[in-house]
Amino acid sequence: SQTIHQWPATLVQPVGSPLSLECTVEGTSNPNLYWYRQAAGRGLQLLFYSVGIGQISSEVPQNLSASRPQDRQFILSSKKLLLSDSGFYLCAWSYRPYEQYFGPGTRLTVT
Amino acid sequence: GIQVEQSPPDLILQEGANSTLRCNFSDSVNNLQWFHQNPWGQLINLFYIPSGTKQNGRLSATTVATERYSLLYISSSQTTDSGVYFCAVGITGGGNKLTFGTGTQLKVEL
């Protein structure tokens, strides 16, 4: 069966510091991968998605970037965090074209 | 892009009651999912239902794609049903992206 991992589970970072969130999927190959952000407990917003290694599509212009260095690894990064980057970050995978499955998420607080 | 509206935004039920949650979407879709977000934030897949009717225990869902809506039925609600229910829709081409509604916050009381 497939499993998806995210770490860290929680993170408190000062404004201006860098960010790296990691997501890995086990039990499948060549999945679609996604990063979402949820603010204030409602409404997930798609940030990035990837259909293959090195292929990244950005949905919302922002202070963040994504990379996919390996088939089942998806990384969300920032060089300098802003207060507005606080939120709940969720990674998801799908074996196209079917349903998406979500990881446990990372709660990021920028202070 | 596709617009997704969910109703009601908030719902309080007594344990044992039944409820219906609605999801309206603005364009044709071929991917529709219902999720339950528990108090810890985990999104749990309930149904993948781009059309038709499915049932899983006390939960069932119906999607009428031609009329652009989906319904989630919860019967004999329990306190563990509390949380936020999301509908998400998409087109399977172009990355299989999902657009989420703003959710229905459900609280089930004893």
Interface residues (C-beta under 8 A of the other chain):
Chain A: N32 Y34 Q38 G41 R42 G43 L44 Q45 L46 Y49 V51 S57 E59 F88 L90 S94 R96 P97 Y98 E99 Q100 Y101 F102 P104 G105 R107
Chain B: N30 N31 Q33 F35 W40 G41 Q42 L43 N45 Y48 V84 F86 A88 T92 G93 G95 N96 K97 L98 T99 F100 G101 T102 G103
